[in-house]
Amino acid sequence: MEFNKDQYKIYTWKNWMMLHWILNPGLAINELIFGQRVPKISLEDKRIEKPRIERSFVPCPHCNTLHDARTWSTENGTGFKNWFGLYCSNCGGIIPCLRNGLSFIILVVTFPIWGLFIKKMKANWLDKQAKRYENINIEHIPNPFDKKSWLKTGLIWGAFMFLLMTFVFPFFDGQEITLKTILVGLVFWTLGGLGFGYFMKTFLNKKGATTDANSSSV
């Protein structure tokens, strides 16, 4: 698919946020266990005077439909369980997604276990998708980083990363978990969560060009 670069900002694996998804080992849990996925290509309409979260789109390479990125959200029950990719409710195709680096390694190593069942698992998963998208409601999805919501969202993210990086990964890596590492992790990920929440608030609430600006640029 080709996109108008004057209208859309195109996000691919080369964007730093996409690279973060690929390189952050903690996100392997989101991907493999929860089925949270990030599309290989997403678009941001630069000409819509709305917050970035309301002007982000995901193109389907099979039918060329531009889906509102909020289609896949926890409010709609579609934010997770997307293990095989993002489902296109228009054509029934699967929109390709990025693969987290650690997820890729785990899948390669464990392929002898699940490889024989992959076709059946994918078919069963695909059969359930159409029903999940019957009652999609985009307009009433709250902005998780609006007003003071960014504090709650950021702290939840920080708590998740704290548990993951302070207990889960060290446990499986055979590292010692001490009171010092717990306290350091608590402070670090609390501040990290607040920083993450504030950054996402600033990033997702940034509005596109105004109508006057668009008119003057034509």
LUMGUTI-667718 format. One line per 10 residues: number of its first residue (from 1); for each residue x, z, y of C-alpha. Coordinates in Angstrom, 1 decimal. Last residue first. Layout:
# LUMGUTI-667718
NUM = X,Z,Y | ...
//
This chain:
# LUMGUTI-667718
218 = -2.3,0.2,24.3 | -0.2,3.3,25.2 | -2.5,4.2,28.1 | -5.5,4.3,25.9 | -3.9,6.4,23.3 | -2.7,8.9,25.9 | -6.2,9.1,27.4 | -7.7,9.7,24.0 | -5.3,12.5,23.3 | -2.5,12.2,20.8
208 = -2.8,14.4,17.7 | -3.2,18.1,17.6 | -0.9,20.7,16.3 | -2.8,23.3,14.3 | -1.1,22.5,11.0 | 2.5,23.0,12.3 | 2.0,26.0,14.6 | -0.1,27.9,12.0 | 2.3,26.8,9.3 | 5.2,28.2,11.2
198 = 3.4,31.4,11.9 | 2.5,31.9,8.2 | 6.0,31.1,7.0 | 7.6,33.4,9.5 | 5.2,36.2,8.5 | 5.9,35.5,4.8 | 9.6,35.5,5.4 | 9.5,38.8,7.2 | 7.6,40.3,4.3 | 9.8,38.4,1.9
188 = 13.0,39.9,3.3 | 11.8,43.4,3.8 | 10.4,43.7,0.2 | 13.3,41.8,-1.3 | 15.8,44.2,0.3 | 13.7,47.2,-0.9 | 13.4,45.8,-4.5 | 17.1,44.8,-4.6 | 18.1,48.3,-3.6 | 15.8,50.0,-6.0
178 = 17.4,48.0,-8.8 | 16.5,45.1,-11.0 | 19.5,44.1,-13.0 | 19.8,40.4,-13.8 | 19.0,39.0,-17.3 | 17.9,35.6,-15.9 | 14.4,36.1,-17.3 | 14.1,39.5,-15.5 | 15.8,38.2,-12.3 | 13.3,35.4,-12.1
168 = 10.2,37.5,-12.5 | 11.1,40.7,-10.6 | 12.5,40.1,-7.1 | 12.1,36.3,-6.8 | 8.6,36.1,-8.2 | 7.2,39.3,-7.0 | 8.5,38.8,-3.5 | 7.5,35.1,-3.5 | 3.9,36.1,-4.2 | 3.9,38.9,-1.7
158 = 5.3,36.5,1.0 | 2.6,34.0,0.3 | 0.0,36.7,0.6 | 1.7,37.9,3.8 | 1.6,34.4,5.3 | -2.1,33.8,4.4 | -3.1,37.2,5.9 | -1.1,36.7,9.1 | -2.1,33.0,9.4 | -5.7,34.1,9.5
148 = -5.2,35.6,13.0 | -6.4,32.5,14.8 | -6.3,29.6,12.4 | -3.8,29.4,9.6 | -6.2,29.3,6.6 | -8.4,26.7,8.5 | -11.9,27.2,7.1 | -13.4,24.4,4.9 | -16.9,23.7,6.2 | -16.4,20.0,7.0
138 = -14.9,19.1,3.7 | -17.7,19.8,1.3 | -17.1,18.3,-2.2 | -20.2,18.7,-4.4 | -19.6,16.2,-7.2 | -15.8,16.5,-7.2 | -15.4,18.9,-10.2 | -17.9,16.9,-12.2 | -15.7,13.8,-12.0 | -12.7,15.7,-13.2
128 = -13.7,17.0,-16.6 | -13.1,13.8,-18.6 | -9.7,13.4,-17.0 | -8.5,16.8,-18.4 | -9.7,15.9,-21.9 | -7.9,12.5,-21.7 | -4.7,14.1,-20.4 | -4.7,16.7,-23.2 | -5.3,14.0,-25.8 | -2.5,11.8,-24.5
118 = -0.1,14.8,-24.1 | -0.6,16.2,-27.6 | 2.6,14.9,-29.3 | 4.7,15.7,-26.3 | 3.7,19.3,-26.1 | 6.3,21.1,-28.2 | 9.0,18.4,-28.5 | 8.7,18.0,-24.7 | 9.8,21.6,-24.0 | 13.2,20.8,-22.6
108 = 11.9,17.8,-20.6 | 8.9,19.8,-19.3 | 11.1,22.7,-18.2 | 13.6,20.4,-16.4 | 10.8,18.6,-14.6 | 9.2,21.8,-13.6 | 12.5,23.0,-12.2 | 12.8,19.9,-10.0 | 9.2,20.0,-8.8 | 7.4,16.7,-9.5
98 = 5.8,14.7,-6.7 | 2.3,13.3,-7.2 | 0.7,10.0,-8.2 | -3.0,9.6,-7.5 | -5.0,9.5,-10.7 | -7.8,6.9,-10.9 | -11.5,7.6,-11.1 | -12.3,5.0,-8.5 | -13.9,6.9,-5.7 | -13.3,10.5,-6.8
88 = -9.6,10.0,-7.0 | -8.1,12.7,-9.0 | -4.8,14.3,-7.9 | -2.1,14.5,-10.6 | -1.8,15.4,-14.3 | -1.8,19.1,-13.8 | -4.4,19.2,-11.1 | -5.9,22.5,-12.2 | -5.6,23.8,-8.6 | -6.9,23.0,-5.1
78 = -10.1,21.4,-6.5 | -12.5,24.4,-6.5 | -14.0,23.1,-3.2 | -13.0,26.2,-1.3 | -9.6,26.2,-3.1 | -8.8,22.9,-1.6 | -8.2,19.3,-2.7 | -10.6,17.2,-0.6 | -8.9,18.9,2.4 | -6.4,15.9,2.4
68 = -9.2,13.6,3.5 | -9.0,10.7,1.1 | -8.0,7.3,2.2 | -9.3,4.8,-0.4 | -6.9,2.0,-1.3 | -8.5,1.5,-4.8 | -5.6,2.2,-7.1 | -2.9,3.4,-4.7 | -5.2,6.2,-3.5 | -4.2,7.3,-0.1
58 = -4.0,11.0,0.9 | -5.1,11.9,4.4 | -4.2,14.4,7.1 | -6.2,14.5,10.3 | -8.0,17.8,9.9 | -4.9,19.9,9.0 | -3.1,18.3,11.9 | -5.5,19.8,14.4 | -7.7,17.3,16.1 | -7.3,14.6,18.7
48 = -7.0,11.7,16.2 | -4.4,9.1,17.1 | -1.4,10.3,15.1 | -3.2,10.1,11.8 | -1.1,12.0,9.3 | -0.6,10.3,5.9 | 0.4,11.4,2.5 | 2.5,9.8,-0.2 | 3.9,11.3,-3.4 | 0.9,13.7,-3.5
38 = 1.6,17.4,-3.8 | 0.2,19.3,-6.8 | -1.1,22.7,-7.7 | -1.8,22.9,-11.5 | -1.8,26.7,-11.6 | 0.7,27.2,-14.5 | 2.9,24.1,-14.2 | 2.8,23.3,-10.5 | 2.4,26.7,-8.9 | 4.9,28.2,-11.3
28 = 7.4,25.4,-10.6 | 7.0,26.3,-6.9 | 9.4,29.2,-7.3 | 12.2,26.7,-8.1 | 12.1,25.3,-4.5 | 13.8,21.9,-4.7 | 10.9,19.4,-5.2 | 8.4,21.2,-2.9 | 11.1,21.8,-0.3 | 12.0,18.1,-0.5
18 = 8.4,17.3,0.4 | 8.6,19.6,3.4 | 11.9,17.9,4.4 | 10.5,14.4,4.4 | 12.3,12.0,2.1 | 9.8,12.6,-0.8 | 7.2,10.8,1.3 | 5.2,11.6,4.4 | 4.0,8.7,6.6 | 3.0,9.3,10.2
8 = 0.1,7.0,10.8 | -1.3,5.0,13.7 | 1.8,3.1,14.9 | 3.1,3.1,11.4 | 0.1,1.1,10.2 | 0.2,1.5,6.5 | 1.1,-0.7,3.6 | 0.0,0.0,0.0
//
